[in-house]
Amino acid sequence: MMRLVLVIVAAACVEPGEEGPANPSDNPADPLPSDPTLPPPTETDEPPPPVGDCGPQDGLEVLSLEAIGWHPDTMVELEVTLSSPATVAGACVADDEPDQIFFAESTDQAEVHTLRLSGLLANKSYTCAAAPTCPTQLAPAAVTTYQTSAPPSDLRQFTVVVDPVLGMTGAWTLAPYAETDFASDTWIAIWGPDGRVRWWTELPQGPGIWIEARYHTEDDTIVWGGGFDPQGRIRVLDMWDGELYAWAPDGWQDTVFHHDGKRIADGRLMTLEIRENSVGNNDWDGFGIRVHDPDTGVVDFEFNSQKLVDEGILEEGGGGFGGNDPYHANWMEWHESAAGPQVYVSLCFSEQILAIDATTGELDWLLGEGMGWTVLDAAGDVISPNALPDCQHGIEVIGDNHLLVYDNGQFQPNSAAEEWIIDPDAMTAQLIWSWTEPGWSEWYLGDIDDLGNDRVLLTEAPGPVVEVDRATGQVASRMTFNNGGSTYRAERYDGCDFFTSVKECEDLAVRYAEVEALLE
């Protein structure tokens, strides 16, 4: 792991009337000059105001401040050593963008502190400062400089357009990325609301962009899996420390992990895999699902599509659309329904969606044309079965038998975002909302997510990530890759998730304002 270290020992500010070095970079221990666009600081002999009930303590000072870059180096640790125990705050400010402030603090009464600042802009120089907050010191804050490097050249930025009235939901967009759909070099990356990449990690060779990757706030990890490759076995990443877990069941080297892998609410991990199905001498690629406990490795749910073939529910493969991959399972979800746990699966090539009882392993329902379903519109009127999804991707479960569907519409004029309510007892499928836009027709990639505020996020793969306001049908925000680039599924997260950006997190901004004077 790369560790870039810049050290300052007992840094001090230049007193009024004294001349600093001709070039501040000649002496990185001194603070950089103030931004000329900002008002000059007020000169005073008074110490900074105390924070809370803690005032200044004579003799307390920062003995050393180190800026330690991780990989990527948009993640930095400030290691602070004090002369006596106190709590500490630290911040790094981009020299040419003073509103880009990254802030963290330690509330431990200690002499040595490590502050983790994350999501810095790449290819920027920063001025970083640290100071005790309880008690405070009489001396100025300790200061050092820090430089981030440029991101990989094939990792594109987004151009972001936001409706000034509707605004953008969330700040951080996480997605798999490659230069093209079939490029061998694949990344998981996080972009800011301005389209600039803030964090990235390269995936092992093998999986393409056909993976699921989600961030989990409960333990600050990213869980990913899929990709049409054994190396797509489900994995857990820490953004600082790298890979924490990679599932390695017996025979994993010969297992093709399909388009999905995720953690479910109870902490177990779920994989979607290719399974050989057969009838007589005819065999083809079916699908399998396994749910296991990462602490014990025990698999406590397993399903094989061969069961549905044997029961005459799924058609025999080997001919027709899809050939040796007639179902092409591309998404799955575990859902705790009122009647018990269910597993939903999307079958793209056979244009079907199914629900499995996760307790018994029996089929609850299978939605598709020619299977006896009555299709209704939002008003409850009967419409053509052709309205059912064609090669759907990235479904999201928003309630019992209640789905958001990214409908690729392979045999329709356009792709579409749709909301369906399934009633398996009445055998009705009701389309209660849909949205599309001119020119959107994507046959084999894509994703849909519920943002929770009557907005949906669409990954119109391989390119734009589009936020739609359901009430108006208007595009609230659109992110489009610059000069190529491809993704499959994107997720959007709030400004206080992931990173320590004062600009994007209101809670951090409030706290930073309280201690800002101490860090000057």
C-alpha positions as CSV (number, residue, x, y, z in Angstrom):
1,M,0.0,0.0,0.0
2,M,1.4,3.4,-1.0
3,R,2.1,5.7,1.9
4,L,3.1,9.3,1.0
5,V,4.4,11.2,4.0
6,L,4.9,14.9,4.5
7,V,6.1,16.0,8.0
8,I,6.0,19.2,9.9
9,V,7.4,19.7,13.4
10,A,6.2,22.6,15.5
11,A,5.1,24.7,12.6
12,A,4.5,28.4,13.3
13,C,2.9,31.2,11.4
14,V,5.0,34.2,10.1
15,E,4.6,37.1,12.5
16,P,3.4,40.5,11.2
17,G,6.2,42.5,9.6
18,E,8.4,39.4,9.0
19,E,9.1,38.1,5.5
20,G,8.4,34.5,4.7
21,P,10.3,32.6,2.0
22,A,10.1,34.0,-1.5
23,N,8.4,30.8,-2.7
24,P,6.2,29.1,-0.1
25,S,6.9,25.7,-1.7
26,D,10.6,26.2,-0.7
27,N,9.5,25.7,2.9
28,P,6.5,23.3,3.1
29,A,6.5,23.8,6.9
30,D,5.1,27.3,6.5
31,P,1.5,27.9,5.5
32,L,0.7,28.9,2.0
33,P,-0.3,32.5,1.4
34,S,-4.0,33.3,1.7
35,D,-6.2,33.1,-1.4
36,P,-6.2,36.7,-2.9
37,T,-9.9,36.4,-3.6
38,L,-10.7,36.1,0.1
39,P,-10.8,39.0,2.6
40,P,-7.5,39.5,4.6
41,P,-7.5,37.9,8.0
42,T,-8.1,40.2,11.0
43,E,-5.0,40.7,13.0
44,T,-5.4,40.2,16.7
45,D,-3.2,39.2,19.7
46,E,-6.1,37.4,21.3
47,P,-6.1,33.5,21.2
48,P,-8.9,31.7,19.2
49,P,-12.2,31.5,21.0
50,P,-12.6,28.3,23.1
51,V,-14.8,25.5,21.9
52,G,-17.5,24.4,24.3
53,D,-16.3,24.6,27.9
54,C,-12.6,24.2,27.0
55,G,-10.4,27.2,27.0
56,P,-6.7,27.7,26.1
57,Q,-4.1,25.8,28.1
58,D,-0.7,27.3,28.5
59,G,2.1,25.0,27.1
60,L,-0.3,22.9,25.0
61,E,1.0,22.7,21.4
62,V,1.1,20.5,18.3
63,L,4.6,18.8,18.3
64,S,4.2,17.3,14.8
65,L,1.8,17.0,12.0
66,E,2.1,14.3,9.2
67,A,0.0,14.1,6.1
68,I,0.0,10.4,5.0
69,G,-1.5,9.5,1.6
70,W,-3.2,6.2,1.0
71,H,-4.3,4.5,-2.2
72,P,-5.8,6.3,-3.9
73,D,-4.2,9.3,-2.4
74,T,-7.5,11.2,-2.4
75,M,-7.6,9.5,1.1
76,V,-5.2,11.1,3.6
77,E,-4.4,10.6,7.2
78,L,-3.4,13.5,9.4
79,E,-1.3,12.1,12.3
80,V,-1.1,14.7,15.1
81,T,1.2,14.6,18.1
82,L,0.5,16.9,21.0
83,S,2.5,18.0,24.0
84,S,-0.3,16.9,26.4
85,P,-3.6,15.1,26.1
86,A,-6.5,17.0,24.2
87,T,-9.0,16.4,21.6
88,V,-8.0,17.4,18.0
89,A,-9.5,18.7,14.7
90,G,-7.9,18.8,11.3
91,A,-8.8,20.0,7.8
92,C,-7.3,20.1,4.3
93,V,-8.3,22.9,2.0
94,A,-7.7,22.9,-1.8
95,D,-5.4,25.8,-2.5
96,D,-7.1,26.8,-5.8
97,E,-10.7,25.9,-4.6
98,P,-11.0,27.2,-1.0
99,D,-14.6,25.9,-0.8
100,Q,-13.3,22.3,-1.1
101,I,-12.7,21.6,2.6
102,F,-12.2,18.2,4.1
103,F,-12.5,17.9,7.9
104,A,-12.3,15.4,10.7
105,E,-11.8,15.4,14.4
106,S,-10.9,13.1,17.3
107,T,-12.8,13.3,20.5
108,D,-10.4,11.2,22.5
109,Q,-8.3,12.9,25.2
110,A,-4.9,11.7,23.9
111,E,-1.4,13.0,22.8
112,V,-1.4,11.1,19.5
113,H,-4.3,11.2,17.0
114,T,-5.0,9.9,13.5
115,L,-7.6,11.9,11.6
116,R,-8.9,10.3,8.3
117,L,-9.9,12.8,5.6
118,S,-11.5,11.2,2.5
119,G,-12.8,12.1,-1.0
120,L,-10.3,14.8,-1.8
121,L,-10.1,16.1,-5.3
122,A,-7.5,14.4,-7.4
123,N,-4.5,16.3,-8.9
124,K,-4.7,19.1,-6.3
125,S,-2.5,20.8,-3.8
126,Y,-3.8,21.3,-0.3
127,T,-3.0,23.2,2.9
128,C,-3.7,21.1,5.9
129,A,-4.0,22.3,9.5
130,A,-4.5,20.7,12.9
131,A,-5.1,22.0,16.4
132,P,-6.4,20.8,19.7
133,T,-10.0,21.7,20.5
134,C,-10.4,20.8,24.2
135,P,-8.4,22.3,25.7
136,T,-7.2,24.7,23.0
137,Q,-3.6,26.0,22.5
138,L,-2.3,29.5,22.6
139,A,-0.1,29.0,19.5
140,P,-1.4,29.0,15.9
141,A,-2.5,25.8,14.3
142,A,0.1,23.5,12.9
143,V,0.2,23.5,9.1
144,T,1.6,21.4,6.3
145,T,0.9,20.8,2.6
146,Y,-0.4,17.8,0.7
147,Q,-0.6,16.9,-3.0
148,T,-2.9,14.4,-4.7
149,S,-2.1,12.7,-7.9
150,A,-4.1,12.5,-11.1
151,P,-6.6,9.6,-11.5
152,P,-5.9,6.9,-14.0
153,S,-6.1,8.3,-17.6
154,D,-8.9,5.8,-18.6
155,L,-11.1,6.8,-15.7
156,R,-13.5,9.3,-17.2
157,Q,-15.2,12.3,-15.5
158,F,-18.9,13.0,-15.9
159,T,-20.4,16.2,-17.3
160,V,-23.3,17.0,-14.8
161,V,-26.4,19.0,-15.7
162,V,-28.8,19.7,-12.8
163,D,-32.2,21.3,-13.1
164,P,-32.0,24.5,-11.1
165,V,-35.5,24.1,-9.6
166,L,-35.6,20.3,-9.0
167,G,-32.0,20.0,-7.8
168,M,-29.9,16.8,-7.5
169,T,-30.6,14.1,-4.9
170,G,-27.6,13.0,-3.0
171,A,-24.0,13.8,-3.9
172,W,-21.9,10.6,-4.5
173,T,-22.4,8.2,-7.4
174,L,-20.9,4.8,-7.1
175,A,-20.6,2.6,-10.2
176,P,-18.5,0.0,-12.0
177,Y,-16.5,1.5,-14.9
178,A,-14.6,0.5,-18.0
179,E,-13.5,2.4,-21.1
180,T,-15.8,0.1,-23.2
181,D,-18.4,-2.5,-22.4
182,F,-15.9,-5.3,-22.9
183,A,-12.7,-3.7,-21.7
184,S,-10.5,-5.9,-19.5
185,D,-9.6,-3.2,-17.1
186,T,-12.5,-2.6,-14.8
187,W,-12.9,-0.3,-11.8
188,I,-15.3,0.6,-9.0
189,A,-15.3,4.3,-8.6
190,I,-17.1,7.1,-6.8
191,W,-17.8,10.5,-8.4
192,G,-18.8,13.7,-6.8
193,P,-21.8,15.9,-7.7
194,D,-19.5,17.9,-10.0
195,G,-18.6,14.7,-12.0
196,R,-15.0,14.5,-10.7
197,V,-13.8,11.1,-9.5
198,R,-13.1,11.0,-5.8
199,W,-12.2,7.3,-5.1
200,W,-11.4,4.2,-7.2
201,T,-10.1,0.7,-7.0
202,E,-9.2,-1.6,-9.9
203,L,-11.0,-5.0,-10.0
204,P,-9.2,-8.3,-10.6
205,Q,-8.9,-9.4,-14.2
206,G,-11.9,-11.4,-15.4
207,P,-15.1,-9.6,-14.3
208,G,-16.3,-7.0,-16.7
209,I,-18.6,-4.1,-15.7
210,W,-21.5,-6.6,-15.3
211,I,-21.3,-6.6,-11.5
212,E,-23.4,-5.2,-8.6
213,A,-21.6,-2.9,-6.2
214,R,-23.3,-1.3,-3.1
215,Y,-22.0,0.7,-0.2
216,H,-23.1,-0.3,3.3
217,T,-23.2,2.5,5.9
218,E,-23.4,0.0,8.8
219,D,-19.7,-0.9,8.5
220,D,-18.4,1.5,5.8
221,T,-17.8,-1.2,3.2
222,I,-18.5,-1.9,-0.5
223,V,-19.9,-5.3,-1.3
224,W,-19.6,-6.4,-4.9
225,G,-19.9,-9.6,-7.0
226,G,-20.8,-10.9,-10.5
227,G,-19.1,-10.3,-13.8
228,F,-19.3,-13.6,-15.7
229,D,-16.2,-14.9,-14.1
230,P,-14.9,-17.0,-11.2
231,Q,-13.1,-13.8,-9.9
232,G,-16.5,-12.3,-9.5
233,R,-17.0,-14.3,-6.3
234,I,-18.6,-11.9,-3.8
235,R,-16.2,-9.6,-2.0
236,V,-16.2,-7.0,0.7
237,L,-14.0,-3.9,0.4
238,D,-12.9,-1.3,2.9
239,M,-12.2,2.0,1.1
240,W,-9.1,2.5,3.2
241,D,-7.8,-1.0,3.8
242,G,-8.8,-2.8,0.7
243,E,-10.3,-6.2,0.4
244,L,-11.6,-7.7,3.7
245,Y,-13.3,-10.8,2.4
246,A,-13.6,-12.9,-0.7
247,W,-15.8,-15.9,-0.8
248,A,-13.9,-19.1,-1.7
249,P,-16.2,-22.1,-1.5
250,D,-15.1,-25.4,-2.8
251,G,-14.9,-25.3,-6.6
252,W,-15.1,-21.5,-6.9
253,Q,-12.4,-21.5,-9.5
254,D,-14.8,-23.3,-11.8
255,T,-17.9,-21.3,-10.9
256,V,-19.1,-18.5,-13.1
257,F,-20.5,-15.8,-10.9
258,H,-23.2,-14.0,-13.0
259,H,-24.3,-10.4,-13.0
260,D,-25.1,-9.9,-9.3
261,G,-23.7,-10.3,-5.8
262,K,-24.9,-8.5,-2.7
263,R,-25.3,-8.4,1.1
264,I,-28.8,-8.8,2.4
265,A,-30.2,-7.0,5.5
266,D,-29.2,-9.7,8.0
267,G,-25.6,-9.6,6.9
268,R,-25.5,-12.8,4.8
269,L,-24.1,-12.7,1.3
270,M,-26.0,-13.7,-1.8
271,T,-24.5,-14.9,-5.1
272,L,-26.0,-15.4,-8.6
273,E,-24.2,-18.2,-10.5
274,I,-24.4,-20.2,-13.8
275,R,-25.6,-23.7,-13.3
276,E,-25.6,-26.4,-15.9
277,N,-29.2,-27.5,-16.6
278,S,-30.2,-30.5,-18.8
279,V,-32.9,-32.7,-20.2
280,G,-31.6,-36.0,-21.5
281,N,-28.5,-35.3,-23.7
282,N,-29.3,-31.6,-24.0
283,D,-27.6,-29.2,-21.6
284,W,-27.4,-25.4,-21.3
285,D,-26.7,-22.6,-18.9
286,G,-29.3,-22.2,-16.2
287,F,-28.9,-20.2,-13.0
288,G,-28.2,-20.9,-9.3
289,I,-28.5,-18.8,-6.1
290,R,-26.7,-19.3,-2.9
291,V,-26.9,-17.4,0.4
292,H,-24.2,-17.9,3.0
293,D,-23.0,-16.6,6.3
294,P,-19.6,-14.9,5.8
295,D,-18.5,-15.6,9.4
296,T,-19.1,-19.4,9.1
297,G,-19.2,-20.0,5.4
298,V,-22.4,-22.0,5.9
299,V,-24.8,-21.9,2.9
300,D,-28.3,-21.9,4.3
301,F,-30.2,-21.2,1.1
302,E,-29.6,-22.6,-2.4
303,F,-31.7,-22.8,-5.5
304,N,-31.0,-24.3,-9.0
305,S,-33.2,-23.5,-12.0
306,Q,-33.0,-27.2,-12.9
307,K,-35.9,-27.6,-10.4
308,L,-38.1,-25.4,-12.5
309,V,-37.1,-27.2,-15.7
310,D,-37.9,-30.6,-14.1
311,E,-41.3,-29.3,-13.1
312,G,-42.0,-28.1,-16.6
313,I,-42.1,-24.4,-15.6
314,L,-39.0,-23.2,-17.4
315,E,-38.5,-24.2,-21.1
316,E,-35.7,-26.4,-22.2
317,G,-32.7,-24.5,-23.5
318,G,-30.4,-24.9,-26.4
319,G,-32.6,-23.3,-29.1
320,G,-34.3,-20.0,-29.9
321,F,-33.3,-16.6,-28.5
322,G,-30.4,-16.9,-26.1
323,G,-29.2,-20.3,-27.4
324,N,-27.2,-22.0,-24.7
325,D,-28.1,-19.2,-22.2
326,P,-31.9,-19.1,-22.7
327,Y,-32.8,-17.4,-19.4
328,H,-29.8,-15.1,-18.8
329,A,-30.5,-14.4,-15.1
330,N,-29.1,-10.9,-14.5
331,W,-30.4,-9.7,-11.1
332,M,-31.7,-11.1,-7.8
333,E,-33.0,-9.7,-4.5
334,W,-33.9,-11.1,-1.1
335,H,-37.1,-9.6,0.2
336,E,-38.7,-10.0,3.6
337,S,-42.4,-10.0,2.7
338,A,-45.4,-10.2,5.1
339,A,-45.8,-13.9,4.2
340,G,-42.1,-14.7,4.7
341,P,-38.8,-14.3,2.8
342,Q,-38.8,-14.3,-1.0
343,V,-36.1,-14.3,-3.6
344,Y,-36.8,-12.4,-6.8
345,V,-35.0,-13.1,-10.0
346,S,-34.9,-11.4,-13.4
347,L,-34.5,-13.6,-16.5
348,C,-33.6,-11.2,-19.4
349,F,-33.6,-13.5,-22.5
350,S,-36.8,-15.3,-21.6
351,E,-38.4,-12.0,-20.6
352,Q,-39.6,-13.3,-17.2
353,I,-39.5,-12.3,-13.6
354,L,-40.0,-14.8,-10.8
355,A,-40.5,-15.0,-7.1
356,I,-39.3,-17.9,-5.0
357,D,-40.4,-18.8,-1.5
358,A,-37.1,-18.6,0.4
359,T,-38.4,-20.9,3.2
360,T,-39.6,-23.8,1.0
361,G,-37.7,-23.2,-2.2
362,E,-41.0,-23.4,-4.2
363,L,-42.0,-21.0,-6.9
364,D,-44.4,-18.3,-5.8
365,W,-45.0,-16.8,-9.2
366,L,-43.5,-16.4,-12.7
367,L,-44.4,-13.4,-14.7
368,G,-44.2,-13.5,-18.5
369,E,-46.2,-13.4,-21.7
370,G,-48.3,-16.4,-22.6
371,M,-48.6,-17.6,-19.0
372,G,-52.2,-16.5,-18.3
373,W,-51.5,-13.1,-16.7
374,T,-54.0,-10.2,-17.2
375,V,-52.1,-6.9,-17.8
376,L,-53.6,-3.7,-16.5
377,D,-52.8,0.0,-16.8
378,A,-52.7,2.5,-14.0
379,A,-56.5,3.0,-14.3
380,G,-57.1,-0.8,-14.0
381,D,-58.0,-1.2,-17.7
382,V,-56.8,-4.3,-19.6
383,I,-53.9,-3.7,-21.9
384,S,-51.9,-5.8,-24.3
385,P,-49.5,-8.5,-22.8
386,N,-46.9,-6.8,-25.0
387,A,-46.6,-4.2,-22.3
388,L,-44.8,-6.7,-20.0
389,P,-41.0,-6.1,-19.7
390,D,-38.7,-7.2,-22.4
391,C,-35.2,-8.2,-21.1
392,Q,-35.5,-6.3,-17.9
393,H,-32.4,-5.3,-15.8
394,G,-31.7,-3.9,-12.4
395,I,-35.1,-4.4,-10.8
396,E,-35.7,-2.8,-7.3
397,V,-38.2,-4.3,-4.9
398,I,-40.2,-1.5,-3.1
399,G,-42.8,-3.7,-1.5
400,D,-44.5,-7.1,-1.5
401,N,-44.8,-8.0,-5.2
402,H,-44.2,-4.3,-5.9
403,L,-41.3,-3.6,-8.3
404,L,-39.5,-0.9,-10.1
405,V,-38.3,-2.3,-13.4
406,Y,-35.7,-1.1,-15.9
407,D,-37.3,-2.4,-19.1
408,N,-34.8,-2.7,-21.9
409,G,-37.6,-3.1,-24.4
410,Q,-35.6,-5.2,-26.8
411,F,-38.5,-5.5,-29.2
412,Q,-40.1,-2.1,-28.4
413,P,-39.2,1.3,-29.8
414,N,-37.8,2.5,-26.5
415,S,-36.4,1.4,-23.2
416,A,-38.5,2.5,-20.2
417,A,-38.6,2.9,-16.4
418,E,-41.7,1.2,-15.0
419,E,-43.5,0.4,-11.7
420,W,-45.4,-2.8,-11.5
421,I,-47.8,-4.3,-8.9
422,I,-48.1,-8.1,-9.1
423,D,-51.2,-9.9,-7.7
424,P,-50.4,-13.7,-8.0
425,D,-53.8,-14.7,-6.7
426,A,-55.7,-12.7,-9.2
427,M,-53.0,-13.3,-11.9
428,T,-52.8,-9.6,-12.7
429,A,-49.8,-7.4,-13.4
430,Q,-50.6,-3.7,-13.2
431,L,-48.3,-1.1,-14.8
432,I,-48.9,2.0,-12.6
433,W,-46.1,4.3,-13.8
434,S,-43.7,4.5,-16.7
435,W,-41.2,6.9,-18.1
436,T,-39.0,7.1,-21.2
437,E,-37.3,9.7,-23.3
438,P,-36.4,10.1,-27.0
439,G,-33.3,8.2,-28.1
440,W,-33.2,5.9,-25.1
441,S,-33.0,2.3,-26.4
442,E,-30.6,0.0,-24.6
443,W,-30.8,-3.7,-25.2
444,Y,-28.6,-5.3,-22.7
445,L,-27.4,-3.1,-19.8
446,G,-29.0,-0.8,-17.2
447,D,-30.3,-0.2,-13.7
448,I,-33.1,1.5,-11.7
449,D,-33.1,2.6,-8.1
450,D,-35.6,4.2,-5.8
451,L,-34.1,7.4,-4.3
452,G,-36.8,7.6,-1.7
453,N,-38.2,11.1,-2.4
454,D,-40.4,10.3,-5.4
455,R,-37.3,10.2,-7.6
456,V,-35.7,7.3,-9.4
457,L,-32.1,6.9,-10.6
458,L,-31.7,5.3,-14.0
459,T,-28.4,4.0,-15.4
460,E,-29.1,4.3,-19.1
461,A,-26.1,2.2,-19.6
462,P,-23.5,2.3,-21.0
463,G,-23.6,6.0,-20.4
464,P,-25.9,8.5,-18.8
465,V,-27.0,8.3,-15.2
466,V,-30.3,10.1,-15.1
467,E,-32.4,11.2,-12.1
468,V,-36.1,11.5,-12.9
469,D,-38.7,13.4,-10.8
470,R,-41.7,11.1,-10.9
471,A,-44.3,13.8,-10.1
472,T,-43.3,16.0,-13.1
473,G,-41.6,13.5,-15.4
474,Q,-38.7,15.9,-15.6
475,V,-35.0,15.1,-15.5
476,A,-33.6,16.5,-12.2
477,S,-30.0,15.6,-13.0
478,R,-28.0,14.0,-15.8
479,M,-24.5,12.7,-15.6
480,T,-22.8,11.9,-19.0
481,F,-19.3,10.5,-19.4
482,N,-16.7,12.7,-21.1
483,N,-15.0,11.1,-24.2
484,G,-16.4,7.6,-23.8
485,G,-16.6,5.3,-20.9
486,S,-19.1,2.7,-19.8
487,T,-21.0,1.5,-16.7
488,Y,-23.7,-1.0,-15.9
489,R,-25.3,-0.1,-12.6
490,A,-25.0,3.1,-10.5
491,E,-26.0,3.9,-6.9
492,R,-26.5,7.4,-5.4
493,Y,-25.6,8.3,-1.8
494,D,-26.1,11.2,0.5
495,G,-23.5,13.9,1.1
496,C,-22.5,12.7,4.5
497,D,-21.9,9.1,3.3
498,F,-18.4,8.0,2.3
499,F,-16.4,11.2,2.5
500,T,-15.5,14.0,4.9
501,S,-16.4,16.9,2.5
502,V,-17.6,20.0,4.3
503,K,-19.2,21.2,1.1
504,E,-21.4,18.2,0.7
505,C,-22.2,17.3,4.3
506,E,-24.2,19.8,6.3
507,D,-23.4,18.2,9.7
508,L,-19.6,18.5,8.9
509,A,-20.1,22.1,7.8
510,V,-21.8,23.1,11.1
511,R,-19.0,21.5,13.1
512,Y,-16.3,22.9,11.0
513,A,-17.7,26.4,11.4
514,E,-17.4,25.9,15.2
515,V,-13.7,25.1,15.1
516,E,-12.6,26.9,12.0
517,A,-10.9,29.8,13.9
518,L,-8.7,27.3,15.8
519,L,-7.4,25.9,12.4
520,E,-6.4,29.3,11.0
